Structures are given as structure tokens and as C-alpha cells.
Amino acid sequence: MKLDRTSYQINIAGLVRDLPIVQVADNLAIASFVMLGDAQLCTRAAEVLKEKLPECDYLITAEAKGIPLVQELARMLGMDRFFVARKSIKPYMLNPFVTEVYSITTQKKQILCLDEAEAKMIKGKRIIIVDDVISTGESLKAMESLVKKAGGNIVCEAAVLAEGDAAKRTDIVFLEPLPVFEA
């Protein structure tokens, strides 16, 4: 889509938001979706997304923007626990499981990691990977790698928005498509 404006209006689960358009590469701009801090949107998106998800034992997301969504989903699903793939190894982590990811929004290589104790909890369990936005799929691949290393069984990958070509995928669950723009 050709860029000719500074914001993009989207309706997510009945809530309208104006997303600022930001340039992330010489020829690429995205509508910046940050649900972190938007309690109303996190709650409403979780309510609608919950109805689209299969049964599972645990949810996992990457630090940090997906955390409030997963918290709300876990609460609604009656779960006592969910997992967060951290972006750095923390001092409390013993024998962490680590994988690398390159995200379109950070534009640099990062790591995602889980503590060995969390990995043991995931082993043999049905896991849903949840993110705020699925775009290139690189973050999903990194979380898939962590879950598989831990011995978990991925039953679904879900997000609030699917950006660009991700909206054409049939193997993910999402609420709304989000276009990308030529800068």
C-alpha cells in the first residue's frame, strides 16, 4: 500500500484505534501497534481471541508487548500460569534455553530465553504461542524453537494482528489484518 498519510485507523474487537505510521526501512513503513498500556484493548482483544483458540495447557509470549494480552487470556481461560520468553538471560535463570530472533520492529538480532524450570513445565504440554502482531514470522519461529527444545506441543499460534503477507497465512489465528506501506 502506498504511504500517503501519518496514521492508520483500525477496528480491533469493536474498538477503534489510530496507529501512527512509522518508517522502519528505506522503503517500508508500518502502522505502529502497541497495546502495552491499553487495558481496554487488551481485555477486549483477549475476549474475542479466546473464542478462536483450541484447548491448551499453557500460553507463551515474547517479552514485552504481548504480556498484558497473555495475562488477560490466561485469566479468562482459568490458567494459573503462563510463560514469557525473556529477551535476556536473567540471574535467576539456571541452564536457560536460548534462541535468536531478528524482528522487523527492533531491526537487530535479539535472543529469547526460558529458564530450565519453565522448560520442564512445558514438556509434553499443549502450548499456544501468542503475540501482539505477527509480521515476518521470525518471532514466532524463535518461540517455536524454544517450545520445541522444551518438549512442548504447539497447538496454535495467535495474535491480535497479522501484518502484511502474514494476513494471508492459514496456519495462524488473528483478529485483524494490518497493511504495510511503501515509504
SEDREN-656462 format. One record per residue: x, y, z negated of N, C-alpha, C, O in turn. Coordinates in Angstrom, 1 decimal. Each point is the difference from the previous one (the first is absolute). Layout:
<atoms>
n_east | n_north | n_up | ca_east | ca_north | ca_up | c_east | c_north | c_up | o_east | o_north | o_up
X | Y | Z | X | Y | Z | X | Y | Z | X | Y | Z .
...
</atoms>
This chain:
<atoms>
n_east | n_north | n_up | ca_east | ca_north | ca_up | c_east | c_north | c_up | o_east | o_north | o_up
0.9 | -1.2 | 0.0 | -0.9 | 1.2 | 0.0 | 0.9 | 1.2 | 0.0 | 1.0 | 0.1 | -0.7 .
-1.3 | 0.9 | 1.5 | 0.7 | 1.3 | 0.1 | -0.2 | 0.9 | -1.2 | -1.2 | 0.1 | -0.4 .
2.2 | 0.4 | -0.2 | -0.1 | 0.8 | -1.2 | -0.4 | 1.5 | 0.4 | 0.8 | 0.6 | 0.8 .
-1.9 | -0.2 | -1.3 | -0.4 | 1.4 | 0.3 | -0.7 | 0.6 | -1.2 | -0.8 | 1.0 | 0.1 .
1.1 | -1.5 | -1.3 | -0.5 | 0.6 | -1.2 | 0.9 | -0.3 | -1.2 | 1.0 | -0.7 | 0.2 .
-1.4 | 1.2 | -1.3 | 0.9 | -0.2 | -1.2 | -0.6 | -0.9 | -1.0 | 0.7 | -0.4 | -1.0 .
-1.9 | -0.1 | 1.2 | -0.6 | -1.0 | -1.0 | -0.9 | -0.9 | 0.8 | -0.5 | 0.3 | 1.1 .
0.2 | -1.4 | -1.7 | -0.9 | -1.0 | 0.5 | -1.0 | -0.4 | -1.0 | 0.3 | -0.3 | -1.1 .
-1.6 | 0.4 | 1.5 | -1.1 | -0.3 | -1.0 | -0.4 | -1.5 | 0.2 | -0.2 | -0.5 | 1.1 .
0.1 | -0.1 | -2.2 | -0.4 | -1.4 | 0.0 | -1.0 | -0.3 | -1.1 | 0.0 | 0.6 | -1.1 .
-0.9 | -1.6 | 1.4 | -1.0 | -0.4 | -1.0 | 0.4 | -1.4 | -0.4 | 0.0 | -0.9 | 0.8 .
0.3 | 0.8 | -2.1 | 0.4 | -1.3 | -0.6 | -1.0 | -0.4 | -1.1 | -0.1 | 0.7 | -1.0 .
-0.6 | -1.7 | 1.3 | -1.0 | -0.6 | -1.0 | -1.0 | 1.1 | -0.4 | -0.4 | 0.1 | -1.2 .
0.0 | 0.8 | 2.1 | -0.9 | 1.0 | -0.2 | 0.5 | 1.3 | -0.6 | -0.7 | 0.9 | -0.3 .
2.0 | -0.8 | 0.1 | 0.7 | 1.2 | -0.5 | 0.8 | 0.6 | 1.2 | 0.8 | -0.7 | 0.6 .
-1.0 | 2.0 | -0.4 | 0.7 | 0.7 | 1.1 | 1.3 | 0.7 | -0.6 | -0.1 | 0.6 | -1.0 .
1.2 | -0.8 | 1.7 | 1.3 | 0.6 | -0.4 | 0.6 | 0.6 | 1.2 | -0.1 | -0.6 | 1.1 .
0.8 | 1.7 | -1.3 | 0.8 | 0.7 | 1.1 | 1.4 | -0.3 | -0.3 | 0.6 | 0.3 | -1.0 .
0.0 | -1.1 | 1.9 | 1.4 | -0.4 | -0.2 | 0.9 | 0.9 | 0.8 | -0.2 | 0.2 | 1.2 .
1.3 | 0.3 | -1.8 | 0.9 | 0.9 | 0.7 | 0.8 | -0.9 | 1.0 | 0.4 | -1.1 | -0.3 .
-0.1 | 1.7 | 1.5 | 0.8 | -0.7 | 1.0 | 1.4 | 0.4 | -0.2 | 0.3 | 1.2 | 0.0 .
0.6 | -2.2 | -0.1 | 1.4 | 0.2 | -0.2 | 0.8 | -0.7 | 1.0 | -0.3 | -1.1 | 0.4 .
1.4 | 1.8 | 0.1 | 0.9 | -0.6 | 1.0 | 0.9 | -0.9 | -0.7 | 0.7 | 0.4 | -1.0 .
-0.6 | -1.7 | 1.4 | 0.9 | -1.0 | -0.6 | 1.2 | -0.4 | 0.9 | 0.9 | -0.6 | -0.4 .
-1.0 | 1.0 | 1.7 | 1.1 | -0.2 | 1.0 | -0.2 | 1.0 | 1.0 | -0.9 | 0.8 | 0.1 .
1.9 | -0.7 | 0.8 | 0.0 | 1.0 | 1.1 | -1.3 | 0.0 | 0.8 | -0.5 | 1.1 | 0.4 .
-0.1 | -2.3 | -0.1 | -1.2 | -0.1 | 0.8 | -1.1 | -0.6 | -0.7 | -1.0 | -0.4 | 0.6 .
1.0 | 0.3 | -1.9 | -1.0 | -0.6 | -0.8 | -0.5 | 0.8 | -1.2 | 0.9 | 0.4 | -0.8 .
-2.2 | -0.3 | 0.6 | -0.6 | 0.6 | -1.2 | -1.0 | -0.9 | -0.5 | -0.7 | -0.7 | 0.8 .
0.4 | 0.8 | -2.1 | -1.0 | -0.8 | -0.6 | -0.9 | 0.8 | -0.9 | 0.4 | 1.1 | -0.5 .
-1.6 | -1.5 | 0.3 | -0.9 | 0.6 | -1.0 | 0.4 | -0.6 | -1.4 | -0.1 | -1.2 | -0.2 .
0.6 | 2.1 | -0.6 | 0.6 | -0.5 | -1.3 | -1.1 | -0.3 | -1.0 | -0.8 | 0.8 | -0.5 .
0.7 | -2.1 | 0.2 | -1.0 | -0.5 | -0.9 | 0.6 | -0.4 | -1.3 | 0.8 | -0.9 | -0.1 .
-1.1 | 1.7 | -0.9 | 0.5 | -0.3 | -1.4 | -1.1 | -0.1 | -0.9 | -0.6 | 1.0 | -0.4 .
0.2 | -2.2 | 0.0 | -1.1 | -0.2 | -0.9 | 0.4 | 0.0 | -1.5 | -0.8 | 0.1 | -0.9 .
2.1 | 0.0 | 0.7 | 0.6 | 0.1 | -1.4 | -0.5 | 1.3 | -0.6 | 0.3 | 1.0 | 0.5 .
-1.0 | -1.1 | -1.6 | -0.6 | 1.2 | -0.6 | -1.4 | 0.3 | 0.3 | -0.7 | 0.8 | -0.6 .
0.1 | -1.5 | 1.7 | -1.4 | 0.2 | 0.4 | -0.8 | -1.1 | -0.6 | -0.3 | -1.0 | 0.6 .
-0.1 | 1.2 | -1.9 | -0.7 | -1.0 | -0.7 | -1.3 | -0.4 | 0.6 | -0.4 | -1.2 | 0.1 .
-0.4 | 2.1 | 0.5 | -1.2 | -0.2 | 0.6 | 0.2 | -0.9 | 1.2 | -0.8 | -1.0 | 0.2 .
1.8 | 1.3 | 0.7 | 0.2 | -0.8 | 1.1 | 0.5 | -1.4 | -0.3 | -0.4 | -1.0 | 0.6 .
1.3 | 0.9 | -1.6 | 0.5 | -1.3 | -0.4 | -1.2 | -0.9 | -0.5 | 0.0 | -1.2 | 0.4 .
-0.9 | 1.7 | -1.1 | -1.1 | -0.8 | -0.5 | -0.9 | -0.4 | 1.1 | -0.4 | -1.1 | 0.1 .
0.0 | 2.1 | 0.7 | -0.9 | -0.3 | 1.1 | 0.6 | -1.0 | 1.0 | -0.7 | -0.9 | 0.5 .
1.9 | 1.1 | -0.1 | 0.7 | -0.9 | 1.0 | 0.1 | -1.4 | -0.6 | -0.2 | -1.0 | 0.7 .
0.5 | 0.9 | -2.0 | 0.1 | -1.3 | -0.6 | -1.4 | -0.7 | 0.0 | -0.1 | -1.2 | 0.2 .
-1.0 | 1.9 | -0.5 | -1.3 | -0.5 | 0.0 | -0.3 | -0.6 | 1.4 | -0.6 | -1.2 | 0.1 .
0.9 | 1.9 | 1.0 | -0.3 | -0.5 | 1.3 | 0.9 | -1.1 | 0.5 | -0.4 | -1.0 | 0.5 .
1.7 | 1.2 | -0.8 | 1.0 | -1.0 | 0.3 | -0.2 | -1.4 | -0.7 | 0.2 | -1.0 | 0.6 .
-0.6 | 1.1 | -1.8 | -0.3 | -1.2 | -0.8 | -1.0 | -1.0 | 0.7 | 0.2 | -1.2 | -0.1 .
-1.2 | 1.8 | 0.8 | -1.0 | -0.8 | 0.6 | 0.6 | -0.7 | 1.3 | -0.6 | -1.0 | 0.5 .
1.7 | 1.4 | 0.0 | 0.6 | -0.6 | 1.2 | 1.1 | -1.0 | -0.4 | 0.5 | -0.7 | 1.0 .
-0.1 | 0.5 | -2.2 | 1.1 | -0.9 | -0.4 | -0.4 | -1.4 | -0.3 | -1.1 | -0.2 | -0.6 .
1.9 | -0.8 | 0.9 | -0.2 | -1.3 | -0.4 | 0.3 | -0.2 | -1.5 | 0.6 | 0.9 | -0.6 .
-0.9 | -2.1 | 0.1 | 0.4 | -0.3 | -1.4 | 1.5 | -0.1 | -0.1 | 0.7 | -0.4 | 0.9 .
-0.2 | 0.9 | -2.0 | 1.5 | -0.1 | -0.3 | 0.2 | -0.1 | -1.5 | -0.9 | 0.2 | -0.8 .
2.2 | -0.4 | 0.5 | 0.4 | -0.1 | -1.4 | 0.6 | 1.3 | -0.4 | -0.2 | 0.5 | -1.1 .
1.0 | 0.2 | 2.0 | 0.7 | 1.2 | -0.3 | 0.0 | 0.9 | 1.2 | -0.1 | -0.4 | 1.1 .
0.3 | 1.7 | -1.4 | 0.3 | 1.0 | 1.0 | 1.4 | 0.5 | -0.2 | 0.5 | 0.0 | -1.1 .
0.1 | 0.5 | 2.2 | 1.3 | 0.6 | 0.0 | 0.1 | 1.2 | 0.9 | -0.7 | 0.0 | 1.1 .
1.4 | 1.0 | -1.5 | 0.2 | 1.2 | 0.8 | 1.4 | 0.4 | -0.1 | 0.7 | -0.4 | -0.9 .
-0.3 | 1.3 | 1.8 | 1.4 | 0.6 | -0.1 | -0.2 | 1.3 | -0.8 | -1.0 | 0.7 | 0.0 .
2.0 | -0.4 | -0.8 | 0.1 | 1.3 | -0.7 | 0.0 | 1.1 | 1.0 | 0.8 | -0.1 | 0.9 .
-1.5 | 1.2 | -0.9 | -0.8 | 0.4 | -1.2 | -1.4 | 0.4 | 0.5 | -1.0 | -0.1 | -0.9 .
0.8 | 0.4 | 2.1 | -1.3 | 0.6 | 0.4 | -1.2 | -1.0 | -0.1 | -1.1 | 0.4 | -0.1 .
1.4 | -1.7 | 0.2 | -1.1 | -1.0 | -0.1 | -0.4 | -0.4 | -1.4 | -1.0 | -0.7 | -0.2 .
1.8 | 1.2 | -0.8 | -0.2 | -0.4 | -1.4 | -1.4 | 0.3 | -0.5 | -0.7 | -0.9 | -0.5 .
0.2 | 2.1 | 0.7 | -1.4 | 0.3 | -0.6 | -1.1 | -0.8 | 0.7 | -1.0 | -0.4 | -0.6 .
1.2 | 0.1 | 1.9 | -1.0 | -0.8 | 0.7 | 0.0 | -1.4 | -0.5 | -1.0 | -0.6 | -0.3 .
2.2 | 0.0 | 0.1 | 0.1 | -1.4 | -0.5 | -0.5 | -0.1 | -1.5 | -0.6 | -0.9 | -0.4 .
0.9 | 2.0 | -0.3 | -0.5 | 0.0 | -1.4 | -1.5 | 0.0 | 0.0 | -0.6 | -0.8 | -0.8 .
0.0 | 1.6 | 1.6 | -1.5 | 0.0 | 0.1 | -0.6 | -1.3 | 0.5 | -1.0 | -0.5 | -0.5 .
1.6 | 0.0 | 1.6 | -0.4 | -1.3 | 0.5 | 0.1 | -1.1 | -1.0 | -0.9 | -0.8 | -0.2 .
2.0 | 0.7 | -0.5 | 0.2 | -1.0 | -1.1 | -1.1 | 0.1 | -1.1 | -0.5 | -1.0 | -0.4 .
0.2 | 2.3 | 0.0 | -1.0 | 0.2 | -1.0 | -1.4 | -0.5 | 0.5 | -0.7 | -0.7 | -0.7 .
0.4 | 1.1 | 2.0 | -1.3 | -0.4 | 0.5 | -0.1 | -1.5 | 0.2 | -1.1 | -0.6 | 0.0 .
2.2 | -0.1 | 0.3 | 0.0 | -1.4 | 0.2 | 0.2 | -0.8 | -1.3 | 0.0 | -1.3 | 0.0 .
0.1 | 2.0 | -1.1 | 0.1 | -0.7 | -1.3 | 1.3 | -0.6 | -0.3 | 0.1 | -1.0 | -0.7 .
1.0 | 1.5 | 1.4 | 1.3 | -0.5 | -0.2 | 0.7 | 0.6 | -1.1 | -0.2 | 1.2 | -0.3 .
1.0 | -1.9 | -0.5 | 0.8 | 0.5 | -1.1 | 1.3 | 0.5 | 0.5 | 0.7 | 0.7 | -0.8 .
-0.3 | -1.0 | 2.0 | 1.4 | 0.3 | 0.4 | 0.0 | 0.2 | 1.5 | -0.7 | -0.6 | 0.8 .
1.6 | 1.5 | -0.3 | 0.4 | 0.1 | 1.4 | 1.5 | 0.3 | 0.0 | 0.6 | 0.2 | -1.0 .
0.0 | -0.2 | 2.2 | 1.4 | 0.1 | 0.1 | 0.4 | 1.2 | 0.9 | -0.8 | 0.4 | 0.9 .
1.9 | 0.2 | -1.2 | 0.5 | 1.2 | 0.7 | 1.4 | -0.4 | 0.4 | 0.9 | -0.2 | -0.8 .
-0.6 | 0.2 | 2.1 | 1.3 | -0.2 | 0.6 | 0.7 | 1.4 | -0.2 | -0.3 | 1.0 | 0.6 .
1.3 | -1.0 | -1.5 | 0.7 | 1.2 | -0.3 | 1.1 | 0.4 | 1.0 | 0.4 | -0.9 | 0.8 .
-0.1 | 2.2 | -0.7 | 0.9 | 0.4 | 1.1 | 1.4 | 0.1 | -0.5 | 0.9 | 0.5 | 0.7 .
-0.6 | -0.9 | -1.9 | 1.3 | -0.2 | -0.5 | 0.1 | -1.0 | -1.1 | -1.1 | -0.3 | -0.6 .
2.2 | -0.3 | 0.4 | 0.2 | -1.0 | -1.1 | 0.0 | 0.8 | -1.3 | 0.8 | 0.9 | -0.2 .
-1.7 | -1.3 | -0.7 | -0.1 | 0.6 | -1.3 | 0.8 | -0.8 | -1.0 | 0.2 | -1.2 | 0.1 .
0.3 | 1.9 | -1.2 | 0.8 | -0.7 | -1.0 | -0.7 | -1.2 | -0.6 | 0.7 | -1.0 | -0.5 .
-2.0 | 1.0 | 0.4 | -0.7 | -1.1 | -0.6 | -0.1 | -1.2 | 0.9 | -0.4 | -1.1 | -0.5 .
0.7 | 1.2 | 1.7 | -0.1 | -1.1 | 1.0 | 1.1 | -1.0 | -0.2 | 1.2 | 0.3 | 0.1 .
-1.6 | -1.6 | -0.2 | 1.0 | -1.1 | -0.1 | -0.1 | -0.7 | 1.3 | -1.1 | -0.5 | 0.4 .
2.2 | 0.2 | 0.3 | 0.0 | -0.7 | 1.3 | -1.1 | 0.5 | 0.9 | -0.8 | -0.8 | 0.4 .
0.8 | 2.0 | 0.0 | -1.1 | 0.5 | 0.9 | 0.1 | -0.6 | 1.4 | 1.1 | -0.3 | 0.5 .
-2.3 | 0.2 | 0.1 | -0.1 | -0.4 | 1.4 | 0.0 | 1.4 | 0.7 | -0.8 | 0.9 | -0.3 .
1.6 | -0.8 | 1.3 | 0.2 | 1.3 | 0.7 | -0.1 | -0.2 | 1.5 | 0.5 | -1.1 | 0.6 .
-1.1 | 2.0 | 0.1 | -0.1 | 0.1 | 1.5 | 0.1 | 1.4 | 0.4 | -0.2 | 0.9 | -0.8 .
0.6 | -0.7 | 2.1 | 0.2 | 1.4 | 0.5 | -1.2 | 0.3 | 0.9 | -0.6 | -0.8 | 0.6 .
0.4 | 2.1 | -0.5 | -1.1 | 0.5 | 0.9 | 0.4 | 1.4 | 0.5 | 0.7 | 0.8 | -0.7 .
-1.1 | -0.5 | 1.9 | 0.1 | 1.3 | 0.6 | -1.4 | 0.5 | 0.3 | -0.7 | -0.6 | 0.8 .
0.3 | 1.7 | -1.5 | -1.3 | 0.5 | 0.2 | 0.0 | 1.3 | 0.8 | 0.9 | 0.8 | 0.0 .
-2.0 | -0.7 | 0.8 | -0.2 | 1.2 | 0.9 | -0.1 | 1.3 | -0.9 | 0.5 | 1.1 | 0.5 .
-1.0 | -1.2 | -1.7 | -0.2 | 1.2 | -0.8 | 1.3 | 0.4 | -0.8 | 0.1 | 1.2 | -0.3 .
0.7 | -2.1 | 0.0 | 1.2 | 0.3 | -0.7 | 1.2 | 0.2 | 0.9 | 1.0 | 0.7 | -0.3 .
-1.0 | -1.3 | 1.5 | 1.0 | 0.1 | 1.0 | 1.4 | -0.4 | -0.4 | 1.0 | 0.5 | 0.4 .
-1.0 | -1.4 | -1.4 | 1.3 | -0.6 | -0.4 | -0.2 | -1.4 | -0.5 | -1.2 | -0.3 | -0.4 .
2.2 | -0.5 | 0.3 | -0.1 | -1.3 | -0.5 | -0.2 | 0.1 | -1.5 | 0.6 | 0.8 | -0.7 .
-1.5 | -1.7 | 0.2 | -0.3 | -0.1 | -1.5 | 0.0 | -1.4 | -0.3 | 0.1 | -0.9 | 0.8 .
-0.1 | 0.6 | -2.1 | -0.2 | -1.3 | -0.5 | -1.3 | -0.2 | -0.7 | -0.6 | 1.0 | -0.5 .
0.0 | -2.2 | 0.5 | -1.1 | -0.3 | -0.8 | 0.4 | -1.2 | -0.9 | 0.6 | -0.9 | 0.5 .
-1.0 | 0.9 | -1.8 | 0.5 | -1.1 | -0.8 | -1.1 | -0.3 | -1.1 | -0.8 | 0.8 | -0.4 .
0.9 | -2.1 | 0.0 | -0.8 | -0.5 | -1.0 | 0.8 | -0.7 | -1.1 | 1.1 | -0.6 | 0.4 .
-1.4 | 0.7 | -1.6 | 0.7 | -0.7 | -1.1 | -0.3 | -1.5 | 0.1 | -1.0 | -0.4 | 0.5 .
2.0 | -0.4 | -0.9 | -0.2 | -1.4 | 0.1 | -1.2 | -0.5 | -0.8 | -0.7 | -1.0 | 0.4 .
0.4 | 1.6 | -1.5 | -1.2 | -0.4 | -0.8 | -1.3 | 0.2 | 0.8 | -0.9 | -0.8 | -0.1 .
0.9 | 1.9 | 0.8 | -1.2 | 0.3 | 0.8 | -0.1 | -1.0 | 1.2 | -1.1 | -0.5 | 0.3 .
2.3 | 0.2 | 0.3 | 0.0 | -1.0 | 1.0 | -0.5 | -1.4 | -0.4 | -0.7 | -0.6 | 0.7 .
1.0 | 0.3 | -1.9 | -0.5 | -1.3 | -0.6 | -1.5 | 0.0 | -0.1 | -0.6 | -1.1 | 0.2 .
0.1 | 2.2 | -0.6 | -1.5 | 0.1 | -0.1 | -0.7 | -0.1 | 1.4 | -1.1 | -0.5 | 0.1 .
1.8 | 1.0 | 0.9 | -0.6 | 0.0 | 1.4 | 0.1 | -1.4 | 0.6 | -0.8 | -0.4 | 0.8 .
1.8 | -0.4 | -1.2 | 0.2 | -1.4 | 0.6 | -1.3 | -0.8 | 0.0 | -0.6 | -0.2 | -1.0 .
0.2 | -0.2 | 2.3 | -1.1 | -0.9 | 0.1 | -1.4 | 0.7 | 0.0 | -1.0 | -0.6 | 0.1 .
1.0 | 1.9 | -0.3 | -1.2 | 0.8 | -0.1 | -0.4 | 0.6 | 1.3 | 0.8 | 0.3 | 0.9 .
-2.1 | 0.0 | -0.8 | -0.6 | 0.7 | 1.2 | 0.2 | 1.5 | -0.2 | -0.4 | 0.6 | -1.0 .
1.1 | 0.0 | 1.9 | 0.4 | 1.4 | -0.1 | -0.6 | 0.9 | 1.1 | 0.0 | -0.4 | 1.2 .
-0.5 | 1.6 | -1.5 | -0.4 | 1.0 | 1.0 | 1.0 | 1.1 | -0.1 | 0.3 | 0.6 | -1.1 .
0.3 | -0.3 | 2.2 | 0.9 | 1.2 | 0.1 | -0.8 | 1.2 | 0.4 | -0.8 | 0.0 | 0.9 .
0.9 | 1.1 | -1.7 | -0.8 | 1.2 | 0.1 | 0.9 | 1.2 | 0.2 | 1.0 | 0.1 | -0.7 .
-1.3 | 0.7 | 1.7 | 0.7 | 1.3 | 0.2 | -0.9 | 1.1 | 0.3 | -1.2 | -0.2 | 0.2 .
1.6 | 1.4 | -0.3 | -0.8 | 1.1 | 0.3 | -0.2 | 0.1 | 1.5 | -1.2 | 0.2 | 0.5 .
2.3 | -0.3 | 0.3 | -0.1 | 0.1 | 1.4 | 0.9 | -1.1 | 0.6 | 1.1 | -0.2 | -0.4 .
-1.6 | -0.5 | 1.4 | 0.8 | -0.9 | 0.8 | 0.3 | 0.7 | 1.3 | -0.9 | 0.4 | 0.7 .
2.2 | -0.2 | -0.4 | 0.4 | 0.7 | 1.3 | 0.8 | -1.0 | 0.8 | -0.6 | -0.7 | 0.8 .
1.9 | 0.7 | -0.9 | 0.9 | -0.8 | 0.8 | -0.1 | -1.5 | -0.5 | 0.4 | -0.9 | 0.7 .
-0.8 | 0.7 | -2.0 | 0.0 | -1.3 | -0.6 | 1.3 | -0.4 | -0.7 | 0.0 | -1.1 | -0.5 .
0.9 | 2.0 | 0.5 | 1.3 | -0.3 | -0.6 | -0.1 | -0.2 | -1.5 | 0.6 | -0.9 | -0.6 .
-1.4 | 1.7 | -0.1 | -0.2 | -0.1 | -1.4 | -0.7 | -1.4 | -0.3 | 0.3 | -0.6 | -1.0 .
-1.3 | 0.3 | 1.8 | -0.7 | -1.3 | -0.2 | 1.0 | -1.1 | 0.1 | -0.1 | -1.0 | -0.8 .
0.9 | 1.0 | 1.9 | 1.0 | -1.1 | 0.2 | 0.9 | -0.1 | -1.3 | 0.3 | -1.1 | -0.4 .
0.1 | 2.2 | -0.1 | 0.9 | -0.1 | -1.2 | -0.8 | -0.6 | -1.2 | 0.6 | -0.8 | -0.7 .
-1.8 | 1.2 | 0.5 | -0.8 | -0.6 | -1.1 | -0.3 | -1.4 | 0.3 | 0.0 | -0.8 | -0.9 .
-0.3 | 0.4 | 2.2 | -0.2 | -1.4 | 0.3 | 1.3 | -0.8 | -0.4 | -0.1 | -1.1 | -0.6 .
1.2 | 1.6 | 0.9 | 1.3 | -0.6 | -0.3 | 0.1 | -0.3 | -1.5 | 0.4 | -1.1 | -0.4 .
-0.7 | 2.1 | -0.4 | 0.1 | -0.1 | -1.5 | -1.0 | -1.1 | -0.5 | 0.4 | -0.8 | -0.8 .
-1.6 | 0.9 | 1.3 | -1.0 | -1.0 | -0.4 | 0.4 | -1.4 | 0.4 | -0.2 | -0.9 | -0.8 .
0.7 | 0.7 | 2.0 | 0.4 | -1.3 | 0.5 | 1.2 | -0.5 | -0.8 | 0.1 | -1.2 | -0.4 .
0.9 | 2.1 | 0.1 | 1.1 | -0.4 | -0.8 | -0.4 | -0.5 | -1.4 | 0.6 | -0.9 | -0.6 .
-1.7 | 1.5 | 0.1 | -0.5 | -0.3 | -1.3 | -0.9 | -1.3 | 0.0 | -0.4 | -0.5 | -1.0 .
0.1 | 0.1 | 2.2 | -0.8 | -1.2 | 0.2 | -1.5 | 0.2 | 0.0 | -0.8 | -0.9 | -0.2 .
0.4 | 2.2 | 0.4 | -1.4 | 0.3 | 0.0 | -0.6 | -0.2 | 1.4 | 0.7 | -0.1 | 1.0 .
-2.1 | -0.1 | -1.0 | -0.7 | -0.2 | 1.2 | -0.8 | 1.3 | 0.4 | -0.9 | 0.3 | -0.7 .
1.3 | 0.3 | 1.8 | -0.7 | 1.2 | 0.4 | -1.3 | -0.3 | 0.7 | 0.0 | -0.8 | 1.0 .
-1.1 | 1.3 | -1.6 | -1.3 | -0.3 | 0.6 | -0.6 | 1.2 | 0.7 | -1.0 | -0.2 | 0.8 .
1.6 | 1.3 | -0.9 | -0.5 | 1.2 | 0.7 | 1.0 | 1.2 | -0.2 | 0.7 | 0.0 | -1.0 .
-0.8 | 0.9 | 2.0 | 0.8 | 1.2 | -0.1 | -1.0 | 1.1 | 0.3 | -0.7 | 0.0 | 1.0 .
0.6 | 1.0 | -1.9 | -1.0 | 1.0 | 0.1 | 0.5 | 1.4 | -0.3 | 1.0 | 0.2 | -0.6 .
-1.7 | 0.8 | 1.2 | 0.4 | 1.4 | -0.2 | -1.3 | 0.9 | 0.1 | -1.0 | -0.5 | 0.6 .
1.1 | 1.7 | -1.0 | -1.0 | 0.9 | 0.2 | -0.1 | 0.4 | 1.5 | -1.0 | 0.1 | 0.6 .
2.2 | 0.2 | -0.1 | 0.1 | 0.5 | 1.4 | 1.0 | -0.9 | 0.8 | 1.0 | -0.5 | -0.5 .
-1.3 | 0.4 | 1.8 | 0.9 | -0.6 | 1.0 | 0.4 | 1.0 | 1.0 | -0.9 | 0.6 | 0.7 .
2.2 | -0.3 | -0.7 | 0.5 | 1.2 | 0.8 | 0.5 | -0.5 | 1.4 | 0.7 | -1.0 | 0.1 .
-1.1 | 1.8 | 0.9 | 0.5 | -0.3 | 1.4 | -0.4 | -1.4 | 0.4 | -1.2 | -0.4 | -0.1 .
2.2 | -0.3 | 0.7 | -0.3 | -1.4 | 0.5 | -0.4 | -1.0 | -1.0 | -0.6 | -1.0 | 0.3 .
0.9 | 1.3 | -1.6 | -0.5 | -0.9 | -1.0 | -1.5 | -0.2 | -0.1 | -0.5 | -1.1 | -0.4 .
-0.2 | 2.1 | 0.9 | -1.5 | -0.1 | 0.0 | -0.5 | -1.0 | 1.0 | -1.2 | -0.4 | -0.1 .
2.1 | -0.1 | 1.0 | -0.4 | -1.0 | 1.0 | 0.2 | -1.4 | -0.6 | -0.4 | -1.0 | 0.6 .
1.1 | 0.9 | -1.7 | 0.3 | -1.3 | -0.6 | -1.3 | -0.7 | -0.5 | -0.9 | 0.7 | -0.5 .
0.8 | -2.0 | 0.7 | -1.1 | -0.7 | -0.5 | 0.3 | -0.8 | -1.3 | -0.9 | -0.7 | -0.5 .
2.2 | 0.7 | 0.1 | 0.4 | -0.8 | -1.1 | 0.1 | 0.8 | -1.3 | 0.5 | -0.5 | -1.0 .
-1.0 | 1.7 | 1.0 | 0.0 | 0.9 | -1.2 | -1.4 | 0.5 | -0.3 | -0.9 | 0.0 | 0.9 .
0.6 | 0.4 | -2.1 | -1.3 | 0.6 | -0.4 | 0.3 | 1.4 | -0.3 | 1.0 | 0.4 | -0.8 .
-1.8 | 0.5 | 1.3 | 0.2 | 1.5 | -0.3 | -1.4 | 0.7 | 0.2 | -0.9 | -0.6 | 0.5 .
0.9 | 1.8 | -1.1 | -1.3 | 0.7 | 0.0 | -0.2 | 0.9 | 1.3 | -1.0 | 0.1 | 0.6 .
2.1 | 0.6 | -0.2 | -0.1 | 0.9 | 1.1 | 1.3 | 0.1 | 0.8 | 1.1 | -0.2 | -0.6 .
-1.2 | 0.4 | 1.9 | 1.2 | 0.3 | 0.8 | 0.5 | 1.4 | -0.2 | -0.8 | 0.9 | -0.3 .
2.1 | -0.7 | 0.5 | 0.6 | 1.3 | -0.1 | 0.9 | 0.2 | 1.2 | 1.0 | -0.8 | 0.2 .
-1.3 | 1.8 | 0.7 | 0.9 | 0.2 | 1.2 | 1.4 | 0.5 | -0.4 | 0.2 | 0.6 | -1.1 .
0.7 | -0.8 | 2.1 | 1.3 | 0.7 | -0.1 | -0.1 | 1.1 | 1.1 | -0.8 | -0.1 | 0.9 .
1.7 | 1.0 | -1.0 | 0.0 | 1.1 | 0.9 | 1.3 | 0.3 | 0.7 | 1.1 | -0.3 | -0.6 .
-1.1 | 0.7 | 1.9 | 1.2 | 0.4 | 0.7 | 0.4 | 1.4 | -0.5 | -0.8 | 0.9 | 0.0 .
2.0 | -0.8 | -0.5 | 0.4 | 1.3 | -0.5 | 0.6 | 0.9 | 1.1 | 0.4 | 1.1 | -0.3 .
</atoms>
